[in-house]
Amino acid sequence: MSGPARGFPTSEYRARVVRAQARMAKLGLAALLLTTEADLRYFSGFLTRFWESPTRPWFLIVPATGDPVAVIPAIGVALMARGWITDIRSWPAPDPVDDGVSLLADTLIELAGPGGRVGVPMGLESHLRMPLADWGRLKAQADVGFTDDGGIVRGLRMIKSEAEIFKIRASCAVADRAFARVPEIARAGVPLDDLFRRFQCLCLEEGADWVPYLAGAASPGGYGDVISPAGPDPLRLGDVLMLDTGVIRDGYFCDFDRNFSLGRPDNAVRAAHAALIDATQEAASQVRPGQTAGDLFNVLHRALAQHGTPGAGRLGHGLGLQLTEGLSLISGDQTVLAAGMVITLEPGLELGPDHLMVHEENIVIRAGGAEFLSTPAAREIPSLEG
């Protein structure tokens, strides 16, 4: 299926660069050095699954003024040139002697100036996607000062444009359609690993570009964890089945789950599912810009505590170019919520030893509250035929 238009206009990327450069000026940064897929794609639009290969490093430099400069392996030049970046510098990677280090060093000196301060994301969820030995060589060769980017990239990526929200909504719609078709593939006797494969096929049929994330479980009275891969055990009457998926549509994730009962659910399962939906709706009704992530966690935690023992861990997170990004709904996260943030609400309840249930929805925070991007689940847990 064709679905919404792909990509962004150049104006979207230029606006991101302008916002970054305004924050760079306040911090006295002469350039940003980006090395990870999501950060590089945020400013360039460079979308490829070739990042699955760890052999080659990729670099993008955002200078204090002007357009970004790509310093990338030669194999990526043709694809990068299809986008809006025009200054593309390359080397024949992989090079075991000098894998782009000298070219990157020269470019940084040119753009930042000798002694210029170059910001590199160093906070939560960041990593340096280049060999540490090459990082040491770069610091020795480049006459610049590397420093923390001050959270510039993280802060920009947390606030989505309307064009980004449109794409996340389209990704959610793919998963919505796939979840609606679960009764076609799930019944007693079907091995869980086979169900996982069939569900991924449904996601692809419904418009996903690929399905990077699928987890779940099936067990009577709840399940033991929410991150396990599927095994060969068949579904049984009385099982609670949970599927949690993050599909990619035009470079953006959704991330939500759905619970199902194999046959008629018992009263405890029905009550737990209804409580999870109620907690989700309570949080969605109360969320406002200006709260903190910790405040929203407390709303969810209080709502859950009325119905049992809240599940351990965070109760939601940011969402966008990555399955999880930005803030976490935990008690200690003081990130201030703002209009344009896309987050998950993910309450959980413990139903007994090694038994829990979780529920997850995707919302965007608006000035007046929450807008659901995933279609909210009903309070009654769906029953699948045996």
N, C-alpha and C positions, 0 to 999 in steps of 0.2 A: 504494500500500500504506500502511496506517495506521501501523504501527511503534510505537515506545515513546511514552509520554505526553509531551506538549509542555510547555515552560516549567518553572519552579521554583515551589515554594511560597514565600510571603512570608518564612517563617523563614530560607530560604537567603540572601535579600538582607539581612535584618536581621543575620544572623551576619557577613556581609561588612562591613557598616557598623560593627558593634561592634569587629571586629578592626582596622579602619582607625582608629577613634577611639582605641583603646588605644595605637596607635603614634603617632598625632597628639599625644596627651597627653605622651608621652615627648620629643617634639621641640618641644613648645610651639607647635603649630599650632592656630589658631582655626578653620580651614576648609581644605578641599581644593577647588580649582577644576579641573573636568574638561571637556575640549572635544572629545575624539576619540571615534569611534564605539565602539571596544572598551572604553575606560575608562568611558564613560557607560553602556554596556549592562551592564557588570559589576555596577554598583550598582543599576541601575534595571530591567533586563530589557527595555529599549526596543529592539525588533528591527524594523528596516525597511530596505528597500533604497533609501529616499529619500536616504540618505547619498551615493549616486552623484551627486547634484546638488550642486555645490560652492557654490551661491549663498547658502545660508543657514547661519549658525553655530548651534550648539546648545551649551547649557551645563548642567552639573549641579554643585551645590555640596553637599559633605558637611561639615556643621558639626561642631564639637567634641562637641556633644551633640544628640540628636534625629535626626529623619529627614532625608534629602537633600531639597533643593529644586531643582526643574527650572526653568530660565529658557530658554524655547524659542520658536521661531516658532509662530504661532497654528495653522498647518496641522498641527502635531504634537500638539495638546492632546488630541484625542479618543483617539488611540492611547496616549499616555502615561497617560491617565486609566484605561485598562483594566488597568494594572498596579498596583503597590502604592504608588507615589508619589502623595501627596494634595496637596502644596503645589506647584502648577504655575502659573508666571507666564509670560505670553506677550506678544508684540507682533506687529503685522501685518507680517511680513517678506515680501520684502526691503524695507527702508527705506533709501534712499540717503543720508539725512541722519543718522539715529540707528538703526542696525540692532541694537537691543537693548543698546547700550552703557550708556545711562543706567539702564535697568531692572536690568541686571547689577550696575552699580556700587552702586546703592541696596541691592540684596539682599545684596551682600557686606558692606557697612557694617553692615546690620542683623544679619547672622548672625555676623560676625567681630568686630564692634565697631570703633570708630575706632582705627586703628593696629594692628589685629589682624594676625597673620602668616598669610598664605594660601599654602598649598603648591600648587605646580603641577608636574606631572611634567616633568622637564628632562633626564633621563638618556638612555641608549641606547634607540633605537627610539621615542622620544617626539617629538611635534611639536605645534605650537599651531594648532588648526584654527579660526582666525579671521583676518581681514585684519590685517596688521601695523599699518596705520594705526589700526584700531579698538583694537588692543592698546595703542597709545600713548595713545589717548583714555581707555581704561579706567584706565590707571595714573595719568593726570592727574585723573580724576574720583573714583576710589574711594580713600577715605582709609584704605587698608590697605597692608600691606607684602607684596609678592609675593616668594616664595622657592622654592627647590627643595623638592619634597615629601620629599626624603630617600630616595627609592626605595620609598616605602610602597606605591603602587599596583602597581608592577612586582613587588615581593616578594609581595604578596597574590595576584596573578594567577598567579604561577608555581606555587603550591601549590594543586592542584585538590581540591575536595570530591568525595566519592563520587558525588554527583549530577552533577557536571561530567564525571567520568570515565565515567559511564554514557552520557552523550551523545556523548562522543568515541568510545567503543566502538561506538555505534550508527552514527556516521558512517563509521568504519572498515569496519563490516559492509556498508554500502552499496557502498563501493569494492571490497571483497572479492568481492561478488557480480558487480559489473560486470567486474572483471578475469577472473573465471571464464568470462565470456561472450565474451572477446576472440576465441576461435576462430570465433565466429559472423560476425565482421565483418572479420577480417584475413586476407588472402591475397595472393599475388603478383598485381600488377596494380592493386590498390586504391590510389588516390592518398592520400598521407598526410593531406592536409587533409580529405578525405572521411572517412578513418578517425577523425580527431579529432572530427568532428561526430557520427559514429555512436557513438563511445564516450561522448560527453557524453549522448547519448540513452539509452544503457544505464544510465548513472548516475542519470538522472532516472527511468527505469522502475523502478530498484531502490530508489528512495526518497529520493534527494537532493532538497533544496529548490532548490538551484541549484549550478552548477559554476563557481566563480570562477577556478579554476586548473587548467590542463591544459597540460603541456609534454611534449616528447619528441623522438625522432629515430629515423631508420632508415638504416643504412649497413652495408656489409660490414665485419666485424671490429671492430665498435664504432662509436661516434659521436663527433662533434666537440665537442658541448656539450650541456647538459641544460636549457636555458631557451628554446630557439628556438620560435617559432610554426611551425606546419606549412605546408609548401609543397605544390605540386601533383604533385611527383615520385611515381611509383608505387612500391609495395613490390616488391622483387625477391628471387628466391631467393638465399640467402646473407646477406641483411640481418640485422642485430641490431636489433630493434624495442624501444624503451623508451617507456613511457607513465608519466608522473608526474602524479598528480592530487591536488587538494585540494577535496573536495566539502564542502558545508555541509549539516548536518542539525540543525535546531532551533538554529541559531546557532553551532554548533561545527564545527571543521574536523577532517578527517583529512589526512594528507600522507604518501603513500608511493608507490612505483613498482613496476613489474614489467618484466622483460626477457623477450623472446621471440626465437626464431630462426625465420626463414623457411626452412623445409626443415631438413635435418640440419646442426647446428652443427659447425664445425671444432674441433679439439682445444684451440686457444688460447681460443676463446670458452667452451667447456665448462669449462675449468680456471679461467678468470677468474670465471665465474659461481659456481662452487663455492667459490672463495676468498672472494668477497664474502659468501656465505651463512655460511661458517665464521667470518669476522671479525665478522659481526653477532651470531652465537650466542656467540662468545667474549666480546664486550662485554656482552651481556645476562647472561651467567653471572657476570660479575665486578662489575657495577654494584652499589653499596651507598650508602645515605645516609651522608654524611660525606665522601665523595670530592668532588673538584672536577670541574667540567666539563673542565678541562684534563687531569686524571687519566684520565678516560674517553676523551678524545681520544687520549691516549698508548696506551691499551689497543688501540684500533682501529688506530692507526698502526703499532704493532708487529706486530699480526696481519697487516695488509696487506703490510708490508715482507717478510714471509716468502715472498710469492707474486709480487712484482714491485714496481713503482713506485707508491706510494700517490698517489691523485689530490690535486691541490692544493685548498686551501680548507678550509672547516669540514666536519666529518664528522657533523653532526647539530645539532639546535636544539630549542628549546621549541615547544610546540604547544597550541592551545586556541581561544580566541575569534578568534585570528588564525592565518594559515598558518604564520608564524614569529613567535615571541615569547619574550622572556626570554633564556635563556642560549644560547650557541653552543659547540659542541664544537670548540674551537680550543685550541692549546697555552697561550695566555695568559689564558684565561677562568678566573678563580678563584672563580666562583659555586659555593657549596657545594650539592651535591645533597641533596635531602630527599625523604622519603616523600610521595607525592602529586604529584610533578612528572611531567608527561607530556612526553616528548621523542621525537625521531626519532633513529634510528641510521642513518647514511647514508655507508657506506664507498664508496670509489671506487678504481679501478685504471686506470693508463695502460697501454694495450696497444700503443702506438706513436705516431708523430707524428700528432696530430689524431685519435687513436682512444682512447676510454676506455669504461669501463662503470661504472655506479653501481648501488647497491641501497639501498632504504630501507624501514625498518619503524617502527612506532609502538609505544612501550612506556610503561607507567607504573611509576615507581620505588616499590617497596614496602619495608617494613622488612627483609625477607629477600632482596631482589633485584628482578629485573625481571618484570613481567607483560606479555605481548604483548597489544596491543589490535588490531593487524592480524594476520591469520593468517599465520604465517611461511612464506615461500616455500621450496620444496624446493631441494636443491643442484643438481639437474639442470635446466638451462634448458629451458623448454617449447618444443617444436617445433610450428610451424604448417604446415599443408599448403600446398604451392605452388599 
